[in-house]
């Protein structure tokens, strides 16, 4: 990744300067004894290497992130609980600005320009111009700092004011997390150790069609699970009962099946299922030795023979990429398939990369998050990178980096 050698925060001269850092603090919150608090701080922890590097080098930091999808200035989605947790992690006070831009925000930033000081702007989506990549908002954000660093890989597939627009106004660099994400995921996509086994789950074929098409020409095996398998079964004329079937996904699955016939890649579907009479933890549950789902029943997990077969493929892989659960793992009666695949990935001898989202949640739930080679912080961003698509938050850094290198 030669581009990042030129655009990395490692190479930025930051001492005595203010650095605007786009982080991904879109974390779950819960009600605690003292008010709202962070329920899962994994994304905050992922940003710590860049934050600590900048503080150690004498920069003052202005952090910005979105949190959820607020309507107007929803106080339930304020960054205050995030600031409190970040302060605990870095052992320093984190000041919450009264907004995203404006005179009051400028005043707070100016008052905290000392080396190592940290200001966290309010939820970037409090500003309607954020998701529209409003040039005026981007320009106002740029007035708060001397340098811009993007470390929010999870939001890098969005062309927003804080991920792309502001990079047009300031010297721009990739943070350590964003840099590592791109390096690790690109290696799987372009230069994997063989065999390459790709495990894809989740609900919709349409969400994964780009990755499916890409890896049919690259991977040695693609293993399908989750509700998306029922689109494939329907395309093959197999009864799916009341299982979730994406109408659009049936034709997409048919095209994938046709493409797989002429591909060197082996496309594999579940061979057994766990079914239920309804989508509920207390539903009547049956193990089906096959994949034809009777009327009145729905498939909610892959079965033990599928888990064993997929585990064998994962174990002999040189590289594994996993994105998407095998079933409704949030309900214990239907968690065995995802748990089995997670355990196989965690125990695999090869390189193991997990593409964020529900797969990351599953690894955390099963206590396996620290047993893979790389756990991506980006769900949609990791998929789009794997498809070979440009990420606006990444490409926005490259022209600036080239200009810096030439100057």
Residue pairs with C-beta under 8 A, 6 or more apart in sequence:
1 179
1 182
1 183
1 186
3 397
3 398
3 401
4 174
4 179
4 182
4 183
5 11
6 401
6 402
6 404
6 405
7 172
7 173
7 174
7 397
7 398
7 400
7 401
7 404
8 173
8 174
8 176
8 179
9 50
9 53
9 54
9 149
9 151
9 173
9 174
9 175
9 176
9 179
10 53
10 176
11 173
12 19
12 147
12 149
12 171
12 173
14 54
14 57
14 58
14 59
14 147
15 57
15 58
15 59
15 115
16 58
16 59
16 115
17 59
17 60
17 145
17 146
17 147
18 59
18 60
18 61
18 62
18 109
18 113
18 144
18 145
18 146
18 147
19 54
19 59
19 60
19 61
19 62
19 145
19 146
19 147
19 148
19 149
20 62
20 64
20 141
20 142
20 144
20 145
20 147
20 148
20 149
20 166
20 170
21 47
21 50
21 51
21 54
21 61
21 62
21 63
21 64
21 148
21 149
21 150
21 151
21 175
22 64
22 65
22 148
22 149
22 150
22 151
22 152
22 155
22 162
22 163
22 166
22 393
23 47
23 50
23 51
23 63
23 64
23 65
23 151
23 152
23 175
24 43
24 46
24 47
24 65
24 151
24 152
24 153
24 154
24 155
24 377
24 378
25 43
25 44
25 47
25 63
25 65
25 67
25 79
25 82
25 86
25 120
26 43
26 65
26 66
26 67
26 68
26 154
26 155
27 38
27 39
27 40
27 41
27 42
27 43
27 44
27 67
27 82
28 38
28 39
28 40
29 36
29 37
29 38
29 39
29 67
29 76
29 77
29 81
30 36
30 37
30 38
30 39
31 37
35 81
36 76
36 78
36 80
36 81
37 81
37 84
37 85
38 44
38 81
38 82
38 84
38 85
40 364
41 85
41 89
42 360
42 364
42 369
42 377
43 154
43 377
44 82
44 85
44 86
44 89
45 89
46 177
46 377
47 151
47 175
47 177
48 89
48 90
49 176
49 177
50 149
50 151
50 175
50 176
50 177
51 61
51 63
51 86
51 90
51 118
52 90
53 176
54 61
54 149
55 61
55 90
55 92
55 115
55 116
55 118
56 116
58 115
58 116
59 115
59 116
59 147
60 112
60 113
60 114
60 115
60 116
60 117
60 118
60 119
61 117
61 118
61 119
62 109
62 119
62 121
62 144
62 145
63 86
63 94
63 118
63 119
63 120
63 121
64 100
64 120
64 121
64 124
64 141
64 162
65 79
65 82
65 120
65 123
65 124
65 152
65 155
65 162
66 123
66 124
66 125
66 130
66 155
66 160
66 162
67 77
67 78
67 79
67 82
67 123
67 125
68 74
68 77
68 123
68 125
69 125
70 76
70 77
70 123
70 125
70 126
72 126
73 122
73 123
73 126
77 123
77 125
78 96
78 122
78 123
79 96
79 120
79 121
79 122
79 123
80 96
82 120
83 94
83 95
83 96
83 120
84 94
86 94
86 118
86 120
87 93
87 94
87 118
90 118
92 116
92 118
93 118
94 118
94 119
94 120
95 108
95 112
95 117
95 118
95 119
95 120
96 119
96 120
96 122
97 104
97 105
97 108
97 109
97 119
97 120
97 121
97 122
98 104
98 105
98 108
98 122
99 105
99 121
99 122
99 126
100 121
100 122
100 123
100 124
100 126
100 127
100 130
100 137
100 141
101 127
101 137
101 140
101 141
101 143
101 144
102 140
105 121
105 144
106 143
106 144
108 119
109 119
109 144
109 145
112 118
112 119
121 144
124 130
124 160
124 161
124 162
125 131
127 134
127 137
127 161
128 134
129 136
129 137
129 161
130 137
130 160
130 161
130 162
131 158
131 160
132 161
133 159
133 160
133 161
133 164
133 165
134 161
134 165
135 165
137 161
137 165
138 161
138 162
138 165
138 166
138 168
138 169
139 169
141 161
141 162
141 165
141 166
141 169
142 148
142 166
142 169
142 170
145 170
146 170
146 171
147 170
147 171
147 172
147 173
148 166
148 167
148 169
148 170
148 171
148 172
148 173
149 172
149 173
149 174
149 175
150 156
150 163
150 167
150 172
150 173
150 174
150 175
150 178
150 393
150 394
150 396
150 397
151 174
151 175
151 176
151 177
151 178
152 162
152 163
152 175
152 178
152 393
153 177
153 178
153 181
153 182
153 376
153 377
153 378
153 381
153 382
153 393
154 356
154 377
154 378
154 379
154 381
155 162
155 163
155 378
155 381
155 393
156 163
156 178
156 378
156 381
156 391
156 392
156 393
156 394
157 378
157 380
157 381
157 384
157 385
157 389
157 391
157 392
157 393
158 164
158 392
158 393
159 165
159 392
159 393
163 392
163 393
163 396
164 392
164 393
164 396
166 172
167 396
167 397
167 400
168 396
171 400
171 404
172 396
172 397
172 400
172 401
173 397
173 401
174 182
174 394
174 397
177 377
178 393
178 394
180 374
181 376
181 377
181 378
181 381
181 382
181 385
182 385
182 394
184 353
184 373
184 374
184 376
185 353
185 355
185 374
185 376
185 382
185 385
185 386
186 385
188 196
188 319
188 321
188 351
188 353
188 386
189 214
189 218
189 385
189 386
189 388
192 218
192 318
192 319
192 351
193 318
193 319
193 350
193 351
194 220
194 318
194 319
195 220
195 221
195 316
195 317
195 318
195 319
196 215
196 218
196 219
196 220
196 221
196 317
196 318
196 319
196 320
196 321
197 219
197 220
197 221
197 222
197 223
197 313
197 314
197 317
197 319
197 320
197 321
198 211
198 215
198 219
198 221
198 222
198 223
198 320
198 321
198 322
199 222
199 223
199 225
199 310
199 314
199 320
199 321
199 322
199 323
199 324
199 341
199 345
200 208
200 211
200 212
200 222
200 223
200 224
200 225
200 226
200 228
200 322
200 323
200 324
201 224
201 225
201 226
201 228
201 323
201 324
201 325
201 326
201 327
201 338
201 341
201 358
201 359
202 208
202 226
202 227
202 228
202 323
202 324
202 325
202 357
202 358
203 226
203 227
203 228
203 244
203 246
204 227
204 228
204 246
204 248
204 249
205 212
205 228
205 231
205 232
205 246
205 248
205 249
205 252
205 253
205 256
206 246
206 248
206 249
206 252
207 228
207 383
208 228
208 323
208 324
208 383
209 252
209 256
210 383
210 384
210 386
210 387
210 389
211 323
211 383
211 386
211 387
212 222
212 256
213 256
213 259
213 387
214 386
214 387
214 388
215 222
215 265
215 321
215 386
216 222
216 256
216 259
216 260
216 263
216 265
216 267
217 263
217 265
218 265
219 265
220 264
220 265
220 266
220 317
221 265
221 266
221 267
221 268
221 313
221 317
222 260
222 265
222 266
222 267
222 268
223 268
223 310
223 313
223 314
224 232
224 267
224 268
224 269
224 270
225 270
225 302
225 306
225 310
225 324
225 325
225 326
225 327
225 337
225 338
225 341
226 324
226 325
226 326
226 327
227 243
227 244
227 245
227 246
227 299
228 246
228 249
228 253
228 324
229 269
229 270
229 299
229 302
230 240
230 243
230 244
230 245
230 293
230 299
231 245
231 246
231 249
231 250
231 252
231 253
232 253
232 256
232 257
232 269
233 239
233 240
233 269
233 291
234 240
234 245
234 250
234 253
235 250
235 251
235 253
235 254
235 257
236 257
238 291
238 292
239 292
239 293
239 294
239 295
240 293
240 299
241 275
241 293
241 294
241 295
241 296
241 297
241 298
241 299
242 293
242 295
242 296
242 297
242 298
243 293
243 297
243 298
243 299
244 298
256 267
257 267
260 266
260 267
268 309
268 310
268 313
269 291
270 291
270 302
270 303
270 306
271 290
271 291
271 303
271 305
271 306
271 309
272 287
272 288
272 289
272 290
272 291
272 302
272 303
272 304
272 305
272 306
273 287
273 288
273 290
273 291
273 293
273 299
273 301
273 302
273 303
273 306
274 285
274 286
274 287
274 288
274 299
274 300
274 301
274 302
274 303
274 327
274 333
274 334
274 336
274 337
275 285
275 286
275 287
275 288
275 293
275 294
275 297
275 298
275 299
275 300
276 283
276 284
276 285
276 286
276 297
276 298
276 300
276 333
276 334
277 283
277 284
277 296
277 297
277 298
278 284
278 298
279 298
279 300
279 328
280 331
281 331
281 332
281 333
283 333
285 333
285 334
286 297
287 303
287 304
288 299
288 303
289 303
289 305
291 299
293 299
299 327
300 327
300 328
300 331
300 334
301 326
301 327
301 328
301 329
301 334
301 335
301 336
301 337
301 338
302 310
302 326
302 327
302 337
303 337
304 336
304 340
306 326
306 337
307 326
307 336
307 337
307 340
307 341
307 344
308 340
310 340
310 341
310 344
311 340
311 341
311 343
311 344
314 320
314 341
314 344
314 345
314 348
315 344
315 347
315 348
315 349
317 348
317 350
318 350
318 351
319 350
319 351
319 352
319 353
320 345
320 348
320 350
320 351
320 352
320 353
321 353
321 354
321 355
321 386
322 341
322 345
322 352
322 353
322 354
322 355
322 359
323 354
323 355
323 356
323 357
323 359
323 379
323 382
323 383
323 386
324 357
324 358
324 359
325 337
325 338
325 358
325 359
325 362
326 337
326 338
326 340
326 341
327 334
327 335
327 336
327 337
327 338
328 334
328 335
329 335
329 337
329 338
329 339
329 358
329 362
329 365
335 365
338 362
339 362
339 366
342 359
342 362
342 363
342 366
342 368
343 366
343 368
345 352
345 354
345 368
345 372
346 352
346 363
346 368
346 371
346 372
347 371
351 373
352 372
352 373
352 374
353 372
353 373
353 374
353 375
353 376
354 360
354 363
354 372
354 374
354 375
354 376
355 376
355 378
355 379
355 382
355 383
355 386
356 375
356 376
356 377
356 378
356 379
356 381
356 382
357 379
357 380
358 379
360 369
360 375
360 376
360 377
360 379
363 369
363 371
363 372
363 375
369 375
376 382
378 385
381 391
381 393
384 391
385 391
